[in-house]
Amino acid sequence: MVPQQLILKNFLSYQDVSLDFRGLHTACICGSNGAGKSSLLEAITWAIWGKCRAESEDDVLHNGTDQVRVDFEFISNNQTYRIIRSRQRGRSSVTEFQIKSGDHFRTLSAKGLRATQEKITNTLKLDYETFVNSAYLRQGRADEFMLRKPSERKQILADLLKLDQYEMLATRAKDISKEAKGKINILDERLQILEQDLNQRPDVVANQAKLVAEITEVQAQQQQTQWQLQQLQTSQNQRQQWQKQAGWQQRQCQELTTEIARLENQNEEINQQCQKLKLLLGQEAVIQVNFQRYQTLQSQETELAKAFQQYQNLQQQRQDLEQQLQRQENELARQTEQQLLRLEHLDKQLAELQPILAQQQDIEADLDKLKTAKQKLSQLDNLQHQVAPLLQRRSALQGDLARARVQCQAQLEQRQAIAKQLQIAIAAIPEQRRAFQALDEEIFQLKNKQVYLKRVEEKGQERGHFKERLQENQRLFEKQLRELEQKLTLLGIPGATCPLCEQGLDGHYHQQVIEKTEHQCQELRNQIWILKEQITLADQELAILRNEYKEIADGLTNLEQLLQHYGQMEAELEKSGENHEQLVELNEQIADLELSLTEGNFAESLQLELAALERELTNLAYDEQTHALARSTVDQLRKGEIRQAKLKEAQSKYRQLTGDRPGLEQKLLALRSQLQSLGTSSPLRQQWQQVSTAISELNYDNETHQQLLGELRRQQPWQLKHQELEQARQQLPILIQRARNTKI
């Protein structure tokens, strides 16, 4: 991985920085402590893996900012990559993984953050833990690799040396070998089958010659059978043709028989029709006489029908004129009745107005009294306007004085209560000092226990680490023991080779290797037994330390509460010195307040203003009762105004009614004249007389018309007979010719 460019925005101590590493083979970043050198490497690790020395994810943000972003461009395996990682305060990170393609970058990011991070790690083939233990030694943690467990150190070295690739290649080689062995086995089986087929070849050739001869004989028989089949098919086709011809001739015979029967029936029907037509032609004279009678009656009925239509129209016109005359007569009668009612109502209204008009002098006298009463009320209203603000101010001053007295009394009671509390607090100071000293001693003892608890905790952690190292050594020795036991098992096989050089061993060296291996196994067992004893002792020490830690921790549960109580008591004791001075000052204030309440010398300005108001009200001599009596008098006399308004309304209405009466009388006379002339000389009456004369001149008799219609209905069948006669004249020659044609 070769860095190309690093861009920082609001990362740790940097706000906006861009570093370009292109063209540099060796880069050295120097500066004073705290300048931010290690922050650049932390920015690289945070951009690639999302991890750095910050304790929380939001700690990477520059102070006072809400968003951080790092862009890191680098080359790996001859490809240029860029990683952009950003984060907003309180939210998760956003990572973009890109590869350079031409002059621009295209994205390689997966759907989720974790999937994208895995793709970055797989591309670099390097994780964060391996990086910080190899290429980047963080400040103050240079021994981080040595402090790790052996298994973790082994894993880090394996990741650095890419040992997992060798394991992958070995696994792949084994898979290829297994696949090749499987193919060889399949080919061997196929080879055996082919060899068996080759061994059976002479028998197969003999069977083939025999089968060829049999096929030739069968083909000859097949040709003979095929010729016979063709002959039979030809005969079958001829037979089918003959059967079809016979069936057709039978159907023709049946059809002819049916046609003969039909023609005979038809001929019989024609003869019957001819007889009927001849019989009808024999009645021709009677039919002609009655048909002429029918035509005469029909002509007369047509004339009467026209007269009937005129009669109906004239009757309808006369009815319409009569209805119009009746409507006009009713309307004139209704209007005449309305005019009579209006005149009666007008006379009634004039009679009702007479009592009101007779009260005119009394109403004028009441109005003079009302005018005098209003003048007096106006004077009292003006005086009230002067007195009202003074009365309101007097009420407000009285309320303010009452509130001032209550406030003064409340201040006195408040100060007396505070003075009493201060006296109680001052009396309790000696007891509080003794309790404070006892609490201080108790807290001192608990803090000593807290220091001892920390030492117990550190010792427990140290014994825990010691136990882990013992367990790791035990696992390592047990693994070595298993490997040696496997070697012993291999050495016990006759003709075994050396486990190290894989060469054969003779008897003497073979026995030496076995004894040496057994000696190593025994030493490992002894070491494992010693480690187990040490682990047991470590477990016992840890149990003792845990019990001791629990007992001390249980005794420290109320330390925080005691410290809070200590602070409260300390503040109260510091405040006790101020209570003496406050008590003296309160006693002086209490004496002043008691004197003011006794002599009444509080709120002096309000009391002076109230006395001046009382004198001014006395000078104005306003009496509320006199004012109320004046209002009552005016209210009683206001009825005169109402009576005056009614009088004016009655006078106006009287003038209007007397002016309307002549017009109503004239209109009534005109309506009576129209009603009288409607029955004699009106245009509608003249039209009615003309229509009545036309009806008399028409001379239409409905009874005669009905008798004629009855006779016409009785003669109507001769019209049908005449039509049948005409049809018989036309059809008889045709039927005679058809009868001749249908003779067989």
C-alpha positions in Angstrom: 0.0 0.0 0.0 1.6 3.3 -1.2 -0.2 6.5 0.0 -0.9 9.1 -2.7 -3.1 11.7 -1.1 -4.7 12.4 2.3 -7.5 15.0 2.8 -8.7 15.8 6.3 -11.8 17.8 7.3 -12.6 18.4 11.0 -10.6 15.3 12.0 -9.2 15.5 15.6 -7.0 18.7 15.7 -7.2 19.3 11.9 -10.0 21.4 10.3 -9.1 21.4 6.6 -5.8 19.8 5.5 -4.6 18.2 2.2 -1.3 16.2 1.9 0.0 15.0 -1.5 2.5 12.1 -1.3 3.0 11.6 -5.1 6.6 11.4 -6.2 7.9 10.8 -2.6 9.9 7.7 -1.8 10.6 8.4 1.8 8.4 10.8 3.9 9.2 12.1 7.3 6.8 14.2 9.3 8.4 16.1 12.2 7.1 18.6 14.7 6.8 19.4 18.4 4.8 17.2 20.8 1.0 17.7 20.3 1.4 19.1 16.8 -0.8 16.3 15.3 1.8 14.0 13.7 0.2 10.8 14.9 -3.2 12.2 14.0 -2.3 11.8 10.3 -1.7 8.1 10.7 -4.8 7.9 12.9 -6.7 9.5 10.0 -5.4 6.8 7.6 -6.5 4.0 9.9 -9.9 5.6 10.5 -10.4 6.0 6.7 -9.5 2.4 5.9 -10.8 0.5 9.0 -13.0 3.0 10.8 -10.8 2.7 13.9 -8.4 5.0 15.7 -7.2 5.9 19.2 -10.4 7.8 20.0 -12.4 6.3 22.8 -15.8 6.9 21.2 -16.9 7.4 17.6 -17.9 11.1 18.1 -14.4 11.9 19.6 -12.9 12.0 16.1 -14.8 15.2 15.4 -13.0 18.5 15.7 -14.2 20.6 18.7 -17.3 22.6 17.8 -18.1 20.7 14.5 -20.8 18.2 13.7 -19.3 16.5 10.6 -15.9 14.8 9.8 -14.5 13.5 6.5 -11.3 11.8 5.5 -10.3 11.0 1.8 -7.4 8.6 1.4 -6.0 7.7 -2.0 -3.3 4.9 -2.3 -1.8 2.3 -4.7 -2.1 -1.4 -4.0 -1.2 -4.2 -6.4 -0.6 -1.7 -9.3 -4.2 -0.4 -8.8 -5.2 3.1 -7.5 -7.9 3.1 -4.9 -9.7 5.8 -2.9 -11.6 5.5 0.4 -13.9 8.2 1.6 -15.2 7.9 5.1 -17.5 10.5 6.7 -19.6 10.8 9.8 -22.1 13.2 11.4 -22.3 13.6 15.2 -24.7 11.1 16.7 -25.0 9.1 13.5 -23.3 6.1 11.9 -20.3 6.4 9.5 -20.7 6.4 5.7 -17.9 4.7 3.6 -17.3 4.9 -0.1 -14.7 2.5 -1.7 -13.6 3.4 -5.2 -11.0 2.2 -7.9 -9.5 4.4 -10.5 -10.6 3.6 -14.1 -9.0 6.0 -16.6 -9.3 9.6 -15.5 -12.2 9.0 -13.0 -13.0 6.7 -10.1 -15.8 4.1 -10.1 -17.4 2.7 -7.0 -16.6 -0.7 -5.5 -18.9 -0.2 -2.4 -21.2 -2.9 -1.3 -24.8 -2.4 0.0 -24.0 -2.2 3.7 -21.2 -0.6 5.7 -20.0 -4.0 7.0 -19.9 -5.5 3.5 -17.9 -2.5 2.2 -15.4 -2.8 5.1 -14.9 -6.6 4.3 -14.3 -5.7 0.7 -11.6 -3.1 1.7 -9.9 -5.6 4.1 -9.9 -8.4 1.5 -8.4 -6.0 -1.1 -5.6 -4.9 1.2 -5.3 -8.4 2.8 -4.5 -6.6 6.1 -6.7 -5.8 9.1 -6.4 -3.1 11.7 -4.9 -5.3 14.5 -2.1 -6.5 12.2 -1.4 -3.0 10.9 -1.0 -1.4 14.4 1.3 -4.3 15.5 3.6 -4.2 12.5 3.6 -1.1 10.2 2.3 1.4 12.8 3.4 1.5 16.4 1.0 3.8 18.2 2.3 6.4 20.6 2.9 5.0 24.1 2.0 1.5 22.9 5.2 0.3 21.2 5.1 -3.0 23.3 1.6 -3.8 22.3 2.7 -6.7 20.2 4.9 -8.2 22.9 2.1 -7.9 25.5 -0.3 -10.0 23.4 -0.8 -13.7 24.0 1.4 -16.2 22.0 -1.5 -17.3 19.9 -2.4 -13.7 19.0 1.3 -12.9 18.1 1.4 -16.1 16.0 -1.8 -15.0 14.2 -0.5 -11.5 13.5 2.8 -12.9 12.1 0.8 -15.4 10.0 -1.2 -12.5 8.6 1.9 -10.5 7.9 3.7 -13.4 6.1 0.5 -14.4 4.3 0.8 -17.9 5.7 -2.9 -18.4 5.1 -2.1 -18.2 1.3 0.2 -21.2 1.6 -2.5 -23.1 3.5 -4.9 -22.3 0.8 -2.4 -23.5 -1.9 -1.8 -26.7 0.1 -5.5 -27.3 0.4 -6.0 -26.6 -3.3 -3.2 -29.0 -4.2 -4.8 -31.7 -2.1 -8.1 -31.1 -3.9 -6.5 -31.3 -7.3 -4.7 -34.5 -6.3 -8.0 -36.0 -5.1 -9.7 -35.0 -8.3 -6.9 -36.5 -10.5 -7.1 -39.8 -8.5 -10.8 -39.9 -9.1 -10.3 -39.4 -12.9 -7.7 -42.1 -13.0 -10.0 -44.6 -11.3 -12.8 -43.8 -13.8 -10.4 -44.2 -16.8 -9.2 -47.6 -15.4 -12.8 -48.8 -15.2 -13.5 -47.7 -18.8 -10.2 -49.4 -19.9 -11.3 -52.7 -18.4 -14.7 -52.5 -20.1 -13.0 -51.8 -23.5 -10.6 -54.8 -23.0 -13.6 -57.1 -22.3 -15.3 -55.9 -25.5 -12.1 -56.6 -27.5 -11.9 -60.1 -26.2 -15.5 -60.8 -27.3 -14.9 -59.5 -30.9 -14.7 -63.0 -32.8 -18.1 -64.0 -31.4 -19.6 -60.6 -32.3 -18.3 -61.0 -36.0 -19.8 -64.5 -36.3 -23.2 -63.3 -34.9 -23.1 -60.3 -37.3 -22.7 -62.6 -40.5 -25.6 -64.8 -39.3 -27.8 -61.8 -38.7 -27.0 -60.4 -42.2 -28.3 -63.7 -43.8 -31.5 -63.6 -41.7 -32.1 -60.0 -42.6 -31.8 -60.8 -46.4 -34.3 -63.6 -46.1 -36.8 -61.5 -44.1 -36.5 -58.7 -46.7 -37.5 -61.1 -49.5 -40.5 -62.3 -47.6 -41.4 -58.7 -46.8 -41.4 -57.8 -50.6 -43.8 -60.8 -51.4 -46.1 -59.8 -48.6 -46.1 -56.2 -49.8 -47.2 -57.2 -53.3 -50.1 -59.2 -51.9 -51.1 -56.3 -49.7 -51.3 -54.0 -52.7 -53.6 -56.5 -54.6 -56.0 -56.7 -51.7 -56.1 -52.9 -51.2 -57.1 -52.5 -55.0 -59.9 -55.0 -54.5 -61.1 -53.2 -51.4 -61.2 -49.9 -53.2 -63.4 -51.3 -56.0 -65.8 -52.9 -53.5 -66.1 -49.5 -51.6 -67.0 -47.7 -54.9 -69.7 -50.3 -55.7 -71.2 -49.9 -52.2 -71.3 -46.1 -52.6 -73.2 -46.4 -56.0 -75.8 -48.8 -54.6 -76.4 -46.5 -51.7 -76.9 -43.5 -54.0 -79.4 -45.4 -56.2 -81.4 -46.4 -53.1 -81.6 -42.8 -51.9 -82.8 -41.7 -55.4 -85.6 -44.3 -55.4 -86.8 -43.1 -51.9 -86.7 -39.5 -53.0 -88.8 -40.2 -56.1 -91.4 -42.1 -54.1 -91.7 -39.3 -51.7 -92.0 -36.7 -54.5 -94.9 -38.8 -56.1 -96.8 -38.8 -52.9 -96.3 -35.1 -52.4 -97.6 -34.3 -56.0 -100.7 -36.5 -55.5 -101.5 -34.6 -52.2 -100.9 -31.3 -53.9 -103.2 -32.2 -56.9 -105.9 -33.1 -54.4 -105.6 -29.8 -52.6 -105.7 -27.9 -56.0 -109.0 -29.6 -56.9 -110.5 -28.7 -53.6 -109.5 -25.1 -54.0 -110.9 -25.0 -57.6 -114.3 -26.3 -56.3 -114.4 -23.5 -53.6 -113.5 -20.8 -56.1 -116.2 -22.0 -58.6 -118.8 -22.0 -55.8 -117.8 -18.4 -54.9 -118.0 -17.3 -58.6 -121.5 -18.6 -58.7 -122.6 -16.0 -56.0 -121.2 -13.1 -58.0 -124.6 -11.3 -58.6 -125.6 -11.2 -54.9 -122.1 -10.1 -53.8 -122.1 -7.2 -56.3 -125.5 -5.9 -55.2 -124.6 -6.0 -51.5 -121.1 -4.5 -52.2 -122.7 -1.5 -54.0 -125.1 -1.0 -50.9 -121.9 -1.0 -48.7 -120.2 1.6 -50.8 -123.4 3.9 -50.6 -123.5 3.6 -46.8 -119.8 4.3 -46.6 -120.2 7.5 -48.6 -123.0 8.7 -46.4 -121.0 7.9 -43.2 -118.1 10.0 -44.5 -120.4 13.0 -44.9 -121.8 12.6 -41.4 -118.3 12.1 -39.9 -117.3 15.5 -41.3 -120.4 17.1 -39.9 -119.7 15.4 -36.5 -116.2 16.8 -36.5 -117.5 20.3 -37.1 -120.2 19.8 -34.5 -117.6 18.8 -31.9 -115.4 21.8 -32.7 -118.3 24.3 -32.3 -119.4 22.6 -29.1 -115.8 22.9 -27.7 -115.6 26.6 -28.7 -119.0 27.3 -27.0 -117.8 25.6 -23.8 -114.5 27.5 -23.8 -116.4 30.8 -24.3 -118.8 29.9 -21.5 -115.8 29.1 -19.2 -114.1 32.4 -20.0 -117.3 34.3 -19.3 -117.7 32.6 -16.0 -114.1 33.3 -15.0 -114.4 37.0 -15.8 -117.7 37.2 -13.9 -116.0 35.5 -10.9 -113.0 37.8 -11.0 -115.1 40.9 -11.2 -117.3 39.7 -8.3 -114.1 38.9 -6.3 -112.6 42.3 -6.9 -115.9 44.0 -5.9 -116.0 42.0 -2.7 -112.4 43.0 -1.9 -113.2 46.7 -2.5 -116.2 46.5 -0.1 -114.0 44.8 2.6 -111.3 47.6 2.1 -113.9 50.3 2.6 -115.2 48.6 5.8 -111.7 48.2 7.1 -110.9 51.8 6.4 -114.0 53.0 8.3 -113.1 50.8 11.2 -109.5 52.2 11.3 -110.9 55.8 11.3 -113.1 54.9 14.3 -110.2 53.4 16.2 -108.0 56.6 15.7 -110.6 59.0 17.3 -109.8 58.2 21.0 -106.0 58.9 20.4 -106.7 62.1 18.5 -108.9 63.3 21.4 -105.9 63.1 23.9 -103.8 65.8 22.2 -104.0 68.5 25.0 -103.2 66.0 27.8 -100.1 64.8 25.9 -98.7 68.3 25.4 -99.0 69.1 29.2 -97.1 65.9 30.0 -94.3 66.8 27.6 -93.8 70.2 29.4 -93.4 68.4 32.7 -90.9 65.9 31.1 -88.8 68.8 29.8 -88.4 70.3 33.3 -87.5 66.9 34.9 -84.9 66.3 32.2 -83.2 69.6 32.9 -82.9 68.8 36.6 -81.6 65.3 35.8 -79.0 66.7 33.5 -77.7 68.9 36.4 -77.4 65.9 38.7 -75.7 63.8 35.9 -73.0 66.5 35.5 -72.5 66.6 39.3 -72.2 62.8 39.3 -69.5 62.9 36.5 -67.5 65.2 38.8 -68.0 63.0 41.9 -67.6 59.5 40.3 -63.7 59.7 39.8 -63.4 61.0 43.3 -65.4 58.2 44.8 -63.4 55.6 42.7 -60.1 57.1 43.9 -61.4 57.1 47.6 -62.3 53.4 47.3 -58.9 52.7 45.7 -57.1 54.6 48.5 -59.0 52.7 51.2 -58.1 49.4 49.5 -54.4 50.4 49.2 -54.4 51.4 52.9 -55.9 48.1 53.9 -53.4 46.2 51.8 -50.5 48.3 53.2 -51.6 47.3 56.8 -51.8 43.6 55.8 -48.5 43.8 54.1 -46.9 45.4 57.1 -48.4 42.8 59.3 -47.2 40.0 57.0 -43.7 41.4 57.0 -43.8 41.5 60.8 -44.9 37.8 61.0 -42.4 36.7 58.4 -39.5 38.3 60.2 -40.7 36.9 63.6 -40.7 33.4 62.0 -37.3 33.8 60.5 -35.9 35.1 63.8 -37.4 32.0 65.6 -35.7 29.7 63.1 -32.4 31.4 63.4 -32.6 31.1 67.2 -33.2 27.3 66.9 -30.4 27.0 64.4 -27.9 28.9 66.6 -28.8 26.7 69.6 -28.1 23.5 67.5 -24.6 24.6 66.3 -22.6 22.7 69.1 -24.3 19.4 68.4 -23.8 19.9 64.6 -20.0 20.4 65.2 -19.8 17.2 67.1 -21.7 15.3 64.4 -19.5 16.8 61.7 -16.3 15.7 63.4 -17.6 12.1 63.8 -18.7 12.1 60.1 -15.2 13.3 59.1 -13.5 10.5 61.0 -15.8 7.9 59.4 -15.1 9.2 55.9 -11.4 9.1 56.6 -11.6 5.5 57.6 -13.7 4.6 54.5 -11.2 6.4 52.1 -8.4 4.3 53.6 -10.5 1.2 52.9 -11.1 2.5 49.3 -7.3 2.8 48.7 -6.8 -0.8 50.1 -9.7 -2.0 47.8 -7.9 -0.6 44.8 -4.7 -2.5 45.8 -6.7 -5.7 46.2 -8.2 -5.1 42.7 -4.8 -4.6 41.2 -3.5 -7.7 42.9 -6.4 -9.7 41.6 -5.8 -8.5 38.1 -2.1 -9.4 38.4 -3.0 -12.9 39.6 -5.6 -13.2 36.8 -2.9 -12.3 34.2 -0.5 -14.7 35.9 -3.2 -17.5 35.7 -3.8 -16.8 32.0 -0.1 -17.1 31.3 0.0 -20.4 33.2 -3.0 -21.7 31.2 -1.4 -20.6 28.0 1.8 -22.4 28.9 -0.2 -25.4 29.9 -2.0 -25.5 26.5 1.4 -25.1 24.7 3.0 -28.0 26.7 -0.1 -30.2 26.2 0.1 -29.5 22.4 3.9 -30.4 22.4 3.1 -33.5 24.5 0.5 -34.6 21.9 2.9 -34.1 19.1 5.6 -36.1 20.9 3.1 -38.9 21.6 2.2 -39.0 17.9 6.0 -39.3 17.1 6.2 -42.2 19.6 3.2 -43.9 17.8 4.9 -43.4 14.4 8.3 -44.7 15.8 6.5 -47.8 17.1 5.7 -48.9 13.5 8.3 -51.3 12.0 10.5 -49.6 9.4 9.6 -46.1 10.7 11.5 -43.1 9.4 12.9 -40.2 11.3 10.2 -37.6 12.0 12.6 -34.8 11.3 14.6 -35.8 8.3 12.2 -38.5 7.0 15.1 -41.0 6.5 15.2 -44.6 7.7 16.5 -45.5 11.2 18.6 -48.5 12.1 18.0 -50.4 15.4 20.5 -48.4 17.5 19.4 -44.9 16.4 15.7 -46.0 16.4 15.9 -46.9 20.1 17.8 -43.7 21.0 15.1 -41.6 19.3 12.4 -43.4 21.2 14.1 -43.0 24.5 14.8 -39.3 23.9 11.2 -38.7 22.9 9.9 -40.5 26.0 12.2 -38.5 28.2 10.8 -35.3 26.6 7.3 -36.5 27.2 8.0 -37.1 30.8 9.5 -33.7 31.3 6.5 -32.1 29.6 4.2 -34.1 31.9 6.1 -32.9 35.0 5.9 -29.3 33.7 2.1 -29.6 33.1 1.6 -31.0 36.6 3.6 -28.1 38.1 1.5 -25.6 36.0 -1.7 -27.2 37.2 -0.5 -26.9 40.9 0.3 -23.2 40.2 -3.1 -22.7 38.5 -4.8 -24.2 41.6 -2.9 -22.0 43.9 -3.7 -19.0 41.7 -7.5 -19.9 41.8 -7.3 -20.1 45.6 -5.6 -16.7 45.9 -8.2 -15.2 43.4 -11.1 -16.6 45.5 -9.6 -15.1 48.7 -9.0 -11.8 46.9 -12.6 -11.8 45.6 -14.1 -12.5 49.0 -11.9 -9.7 50.5 -12.9 -7.4 47.7 -16.6 -8.1 48.2 -16.4 -7.5 52.0 -14.6 -4.1 51.5 -16.8 -3.0 48.6 -19.9 -3.8 50.7 -18.6 -1.5 53.4 -18.0 1.3 50.9 -21.6 1.4 49.5 -22.6 4.4 51.6 -19.4 6.4 51.0 -20.9 8.6 48.3 -23.9 9.3 50.5 -21.7 10.2 53.5 -19.6 12.6 51.3 -22.8 14.4 50.2 -23.9 14.6 53.8 -20.5 15.9 54.7 -20.7 18.7 52.2 -24.2 19.7 53.4 -23.0 19.8 57.0 -19.9 21.8 56.1 -22.1 24.4 54.3 -24.5 24.6 57.2 -21.6 25.3 59.7 -20.2 27.9 57.4 -23.6 29.6 57.3 -24.0 29.6 61.1 -21.7 32.6 61.5 -24.0 34.7 59.4 -27.1 33.7 61.4 -26.0 35.9 64.5 -25.8 39.1 62.4 -29.0 38.3 60.6 -30.8 37.8 63.9 -29.8 41.2 65.3 -30.9 42.9 62.1 -34.3 41.1 62.1 -35.0 42.2 65.7 -34.5 45.8 64.8 -36.9 45.5 61.8 -39.5 43.7 64.0 -39.5 46.7 66.5 -39.9 49.2 63.7 -42.9 47.3 62.2 -44.6 46.9 65.5 -44.3 50.7 66.2 -45.8 51.5 62.7 -48.8 49.2 63.2 -49.5 50.6 66.7 -49.3 54.3 65.7 -50.8 53.8 62.2 -48.0 55.9 60.6 -47.6 53.6 57.5 -48.5 54.8 54.0 -48.6 58.5 55.0 -49.0 59.8 51.5 -52.1 57.6 50.9 -53.7 58.8 54.1 -53.1 62.5 53.2 -54.6 62.0 49.8 -57.7 60.3 51.3 -58.3 63.2 53.7 -58.2 65.7 50.8 -60.7 63.6 48.8 -63.2 63.5 51.7 -63.1 67.3 52.0 -63.7 67.8 48.3 -66.7 65.4 48.3 -68.3 67.3 51.2 -68.0 70.6 49.3 -69.8 69.1 46.2 -72.8 67.9 48.3 -73.8 65.2 45.9 -76.7 62.9 47.0 -77.2 59.6 45.3 -80.8 59.2 46.6 -81.9 62.6 45.1 -80.3 61.5 41.8 -82.1 58.2 41.8 -85.5 60.0 42.5 -84.9 62.4 39.5 -84.2 59.4 37.2 -87.4 57.7 38.4 -89.4 60.9 37.7 -88.0 61.2 34.1 -88.7 57.5 33.5 -92.3 57.9 34.5 -92.8 61.1 32.4 -91.2 59.4 29.3 -94.6 57.8 28.7 -95.6 61.2 27.3 -93.0 60.9 24.5 -94.5 57.5 23.6 -98.0 58.9 23.6 -96.8 61.8 21.5 -95.3 59.4 19.0 -98.5 57.5 18.9 -100.5 60.7 18.4 -98.3 61.8 15.4 -98.6 58.3 13.9 -102.5 58.4 14.3 -102.7 61.9 12.7 -100.6 60.8 9.8 -102.6 57.6 9.4 -105.9 59.6 9.6 -104.9 61.9 6.8 -103.8 58.9 4.7 -107.1 57.0 5.2 -109.4 60.0 4.5 -107.4 60.5 1.2 -107.7 56.8 0.1 -111.6 56.6 0.6 -112.8 58.5 -2.6 -110.5 56.3 -4.8 -111.9 53.1 -3.3 -115.5 54.3 -3.8 -114.9 55.1 -7.5 -113.2 51.8 -8.2 -116.1 49.9 -6.6 -118.6 51.7 -8.9 -116.5 50.8 -12.0 -116.4 47.1 -11.0 -120.1 47.0 -10.6 -120.6 48.6 -14.1 -118.2 46.0 -15.7 -120.0 43.1 -14.1 -123.4 44.4 -15.4 -122.2 44.8 -19.0 -120.4 41.4 -19.1 -123.7 39.5 -19.5 -125.1 41.6 -22.4 -122.6 43.5 -24.6 -119.2 42.0 -24.0 -117.1 40.6 -27.0 -117.1 37.1 -25.4 -120.9 37.1 -25.2 -121.1 38.1 -28.9 -118.7 35.3 -29.9 -120.8 32.8 -27.9 -124.0 33.8 -29.7 -122.2 33.4 -33.1 -121.1 29.8 -32.2 -124.5 28.9 -31.0 -126.0 30.1 -34.3 -123.5 28.0 -36.3 -124.4 24.8 -34.3 -128.1 25.3 -35.1 -127.4 25.8 -38.9 -125.2 22.6 -39.0 -128.4 20.5 -38.3 -126.3 17.5 -37.2 -128.3 14.5 -35.6 -126.1 12.1 -33.6 -128.8 9.4 -33.5 -129.1 9.2 -37.3 -125.3 9.0 -37.5 -125.3 6.0 -35.0 -128.0 4.1 -37.0 -126.0 4.6 -40.2 -122.8 3.2 -38.5 -124.7 0.2 -37.3 -126.0 -0.6 -40.8 -122.5 0.0 -42.2 -121.0 -2.6 -39.8 -123.7 -5.1 -40.8 -122.8 -4.6 -44.5 -119.0 -4.8 -44.0 -118.7 -8.6 -44.6 -119.8 -8.1 -48.2 -116.6 -6.0 -48.7 -114.6 -9.1 -47.7 -116.8 -11.3 -50.0 -116.1 -8.9 -52.9 -112.3 -9.1 -52.3 -112.5 -12.9 -52.2 -114.5 -12.8 -55.5 -111.8 -10.7 -57.2 -109.1 -13.1 -56.0 -111.1 -16.1 -57.2 -111.3 -14.7 -60.7 -107.4 -14.4 -60.7 -106.5 -17.7 -59.0 -108.9 -20.1 -60.8 -107.0 -20.2 -64.1 -103.7 -20.5 -62.3 -104.9 -23.5 -60.2 -106.4 -25.2 -63.3 -103.0 -24.9 -65.1 -101.1 -26.2 -61.9 -103.6 -29.2 -61.8 -102.7 -30.1 -65.4 -99.0 -29.8 -64.7 -99.1 -32.1 -61.6 -100.9 -35.0 -63.4 -98.6 -38.1 -63.3 
